[in-house]
Amino acid sequence: MMNTKHYRIKLNGEFNFSMIDEVFEVIKLPFISINWVNKYQLEGEENLFFVRIELQCKADKRIKYIEESLLGIGNNYASDISMEEVTKKNMYICFKG
């Protein structure tokens, strides 16, 4: 039985639909489940963005390939892309005022 691991992909740079498409082509695999995607923009910087993708992966042997592919995409578009294993869950607290 294969263990499922959780990963976080972080992208930041100038927004480009082609780059986003390429990232999702890399992670669109049958052994990957995307849990959620968040996109943020810096105030006053229309073109700069930050995207965080949380996913689960059941195939450890392919992780190195995925990481290398994402780094190549980042280099092609002069954007920062990183992927890390998530070992603890984040907790968000929202206060309504």
GUZASE-969200 format. One line per 3 residues: number of its first residue (from 1); their letters; for each residue x negated, z negated, y negated of N, C-alpha, C, CB. Coordinates in pm, whole numbers. Glycine has a CB too. Layout:
# residues N
NUM	A	X:Z:Y:X:Z:Y:X:Z:Y:X:Z:Y ~ ...
***
This chain:
# residues 97
1	MMN	-84:0:119:0:0:0:-88:0:-125:96:-122:0 ~ -56:82:-221:-135:98:-341:-85:3:-450:-130:242:-390 ~ -178:-60:-521:-143:-147:-633:-111:-63:-755:-257:-245:-664
4	TKH	-16:-108:-830:17:-44:-956:-55:-119:-1067:171:-41:-981 ~ -125:-45:-1152:-195:-105:-1265:-132:-54:-1394:-346:-73:-1261 ~ -145:-136:-1497:-89:-103:-1628:-201:-62:-1722:-9:-223:-1686
7	YRI	-176:40:-1803:-276:92:-1896:-214:113:-2033:-336:223:-1845 ~ -300:110:-2133:-258:136:-2271:-347:248:-2326:-267:6:-2360 ~ -284:350:-2379:-355:459:-2446:-330:443:-2595:-308:601:-2394
10	KLN	-437:448:-2674:-426:438:-2820:-481:566:-2882:-501:312:-2875 ~ -406:622:-2974:-448:742:-3047:-437:712:-3196:-361:867:-3009 ~ -536:754:-3272:-518:751:-3417:-597:863:-3481:-562:616:-3474
13	GEF	-541:916:-3587:-602:1028:-3656:-497:1105:-3733:-674:1120:-3558 ~ -526:1232:-3761:-429:1317:-3829:-326:1366:-3728:-499:1437:-3898 ~ -200:1363:-3767:-93:1402:-3676:-101:1551:-3643:44:1368:-3736
16	NFS	-88:1582:-3514:-95:1720:-3468:-10:1732:-3342:-244:1763:-3442 ~ 97:1812:-3346:185:1826:-3231:112:1879:-3108:300:1917:-3265 ~ 17:1970:-3127:-57:2026:-3014:-135:1917:-2941:-152:2136:-3062
19	MID	-196:1826:-3016:-271:1717:-2954:-178:1627:-2872:-346:1635:-3062 ~ -64:1593:-2930:32:1507:-2860:78:1576:-2732:153:1474:-2951 ~ 106:1706:-2738:146:1782:-2619:38:1776:-2511:175:1929:-2656
22	EVF	-88:1792:-2551:-198:1789:-2454:-211:1651:-2389:-330:1828:-2522 ~ -194:1546:-2468:-201:1409:-2411:-93:1392:-2306:-185:1302:-2523 ~ 29:1434:-2336:138:1416:-2240:122:1507:-2118:272:1442:-2306
25	EVI	57:1620:-2132:28:1705:-2015:-67:1633:-1920:-34:1840:-2060 ~ -164:1560:-1975:-260:1486:-1891:-191:1373:-1815:-374:1430:-1978 ~ -99:1302:-1881:-38:1186:-1816:95:1218:-1748:-17:1076:-1918
28	KLP	135:1344:-1749:260:1385:-1683:229:1413:-1535:323:1512:-1753 ~ 208:1307:-1460:173:1317:-1319:270:1234:-1237:26:1271:-1295 ~ 292:1270:-1111:393:1199:-1031:362:1051:-1005:410:1268:-901
31	FIS	236:1011:-1016:201:872:-988:192:788:-1115:68:865:-912 ~ 234:844:-1228:232:772:-1356:375:755:-1407:145:847:-1461 ~ 406:633:-1450:534:604:-1516:504:559:-1657:615:495:-1438
34	INW	564:623:-1755:546:584:-1895:649:477:-1926:560:708:-1992 ~ 602:360:-1966:691:248:-1999:748:260:-2139:618:116:-1984 ~ 662:291:-2237:708:310:-2373:602:375:-2458:749:179:-2434
37	VNK	648:432:-2569:562:500:-2665:602:452:-2805:573:658:-2653 ~ 503:412:-2884:528:373:-3023:442:458:-3115:499:222:-3045 ~ 498:502:-3227:423:579:-3327:438:508:-3460:474:727:-3335
40	YQL	325:492:-3528:324:430:-3659:255:525:-3756:253:292:-3656 ~ 295:518:-3882:226:593:-3987:179:495:-4093:319:702:-4050 ~ 63:522:-4149:13:439:-4257:90:469:-4384:-138:461:-4278
43	EGE	130:367:-4455:207:385:-4578:125:465:-4680:249:248:-4637 ~ 185:567:-4733:118:650:-4832:27:756:-4772:40:565:-4924 ~ 8:754:-4643:-77:852:-4574:10:930:-4477:-197:782:-4499
46	ENL	76:1030:-4527:175:1107:-4452:119:1166:-4321:228:1218:-4537 ~ -6:1208:-4322:-62:1277:-4207:-134:1187:-4107:-156:1381:-4255 ~ -167:1063:-4147:-238:973:-4056:-138:897:-3970:-327:876:-4134
49	FFV	-171:880:-3842:-78:815:-3751:-153:730:-3650:8:919:-3680 ~ -78:647:-3582:-128:565:-3473:-22:569:-3364:-159:417:-3519 ~ -60:604:-3241:34:609:-3128:-19:518:-3019:54:756:-3076
52	RIE	71:441:-2960:36:357:-2846:130:391:-2731:43:204:-2881 ~ 72:421:-2615:149:457:-2496:116:355:-2387:116:603:-2448 ~ 218:291:-2334:200:198:-2222:249:268:-2096:277:62:-2246
55	LQC	169:262:-1991:207:329:-1866:162:250:-1745:149:471:-1862 ~ 218:287:-1631:180:232:-1502:123:345:-1418:301:163:-1429 ~ 20:315:-1340:-44:418:-1259:-65:365:-1118:-179:463:-1322
58	KAD	-33:447:-1020:-47:409:-879:-167:474:-810:78:444:-805 ~ -249:548:-884:-361:620:-822:-490:589:-897:-335:772:-821 ~ -560:485:-855:-683:442:-922:-789:551:-927:-738:321:-854
61	KRI	-796:635:-827:-902:736:-820:-891:839:-930:-899:805:-685 ~ -774:858:-987:-753:959:-1092:-773:904:-1232:-615:1018:-1080 ~ -789:774:-1247:-800:712:-1379:-920:767:-1456:-810:561:-1366
64	KYI	-1033:781:-1391:-1154:832:-1457:-1129:974:-1511:-1274:832:-1359 ~ -1062:1058:-1433:-1028:1193:-1477:-937:1188:-1600:-959:1271:-1363 ~ -838:1100:-1597:-745:1088:-1710:-819:1042:-1835:-630:988:-1676
67	EES	-905:941:-1821:-982:891:-1936:-1071:1001:-1995:-1069:772:-1894 ~ -1140:1075:-1911:-1228:1183:-1958:-1148:1294:-2025:-1309:1240:-1841 ~ -1033:1327:-1969:-947:1430:-2030:-900:1387:-2168:-827:1460:-1940
70	LLG	-859:1261:-2182:-812:1210:-2310:-924:1210:-2413:-755:1069:-2295 ~ -1044:1171:-2373:-1158:1172:-2465:-1188:1314:-2512:-1283:1112:-2398 ~ -1178:1411:-2421:-1198:1551:-2458:-1096:1598:-2560:-1192:1639:-2335
73	IGN	-972:1558:-2542:-866:1594:-2638:-898:1533:-2774:-726:1546:-2588 ~ -937:1406:-2775:-972:1340:-2901:-1086:1411:-2972:-1010:1195:-2875 ~ -1186:1453:-2897:-1299:1526:-2956:-1255:1660:-3014:-1409:1548:-2853
76	NYA	-1166:1730:-2944:-1118:1860:-2990:-1042:1850:-3123:-1028:1922:-2885 ~ -973:1738:-3145:-890:1722:-3264:-947:1621:-3363:-751:1680:-3223 ~ -1069:1576:-3340:-1135:1478:-3429:-1048:1354:-3449:-1167:1542:-3565
79	SDI	-990:1306:-3339:-908:1185:-3342:-965:1085:-3241:-759:1217:-3310 ~ -936:958:-3264:-979:854:-3171:-873:835:-3063:-1007:721:-3246 ~ -915:846:-2936:-825:821:-2825:-899:729:-2728:-781:955:-2755
82	SME	-833:622:-2688:-892:532:-2590:-787:491:-2487:-952:406:-2660 ~ -835:451:-2371:-746:406:-2265:-807:280:-2206:-725:516:-2155 ~ -723:178:-2189:-771:52:-2135:-670:-4:-2035:-797:-50:-2248
85	EVT	-721:-76:-1938:-632:-144:-1844:-575:-266:-1914:-706:-183:-1713 ~ -447:-289:-1896:-379:-403:-1956:-369:-510:-1848:-237:-364:-2012 ~ -434:-623:-1874:-433:-730:-1774:-337:-842:-1809:-572:-786:-1758
88	KKN	-292:-845:-1934:-190:-943:-1971:-87:-876:-2059:-253:-1065:-2043 ~ 31:-925:-2055:143:-867:-2130:141:-915:-2274:277:-903:-2063 ~ 180:-827:-2364:197:-864:-2504:336:-922:-2523:176:-742:-2599
91	MYI	349:-1014:-2616:480:-1070:-2646:506:-1046:-2794:488:-1222:-2609 ~ 623:-996:-2825:661:-971:-2962:772:-1067:-3001:705:-824:-2981 ~ 760:-1122:-3119:862:-1213:-3171:915:-1151:-3299:804:-1359:-3196
94	CFK	1045:-1138:-3306:1108:-1078:-3424:1194:-1183:-3493:1193:-954:-3385 ~ 1169:-1204:-3619:1249:-1298:-3697:1338:-1222:-3791:1159:-1396:-3774 ~ 1463:-1259:-3796:1555:-1199:-3892:1575:-1300:-4005:1692:-1161:-3824
97	G	1562:-1247:-4124:1570:-1339:-4238:1689:-1315:-4323:1449:-1329:-4322
***
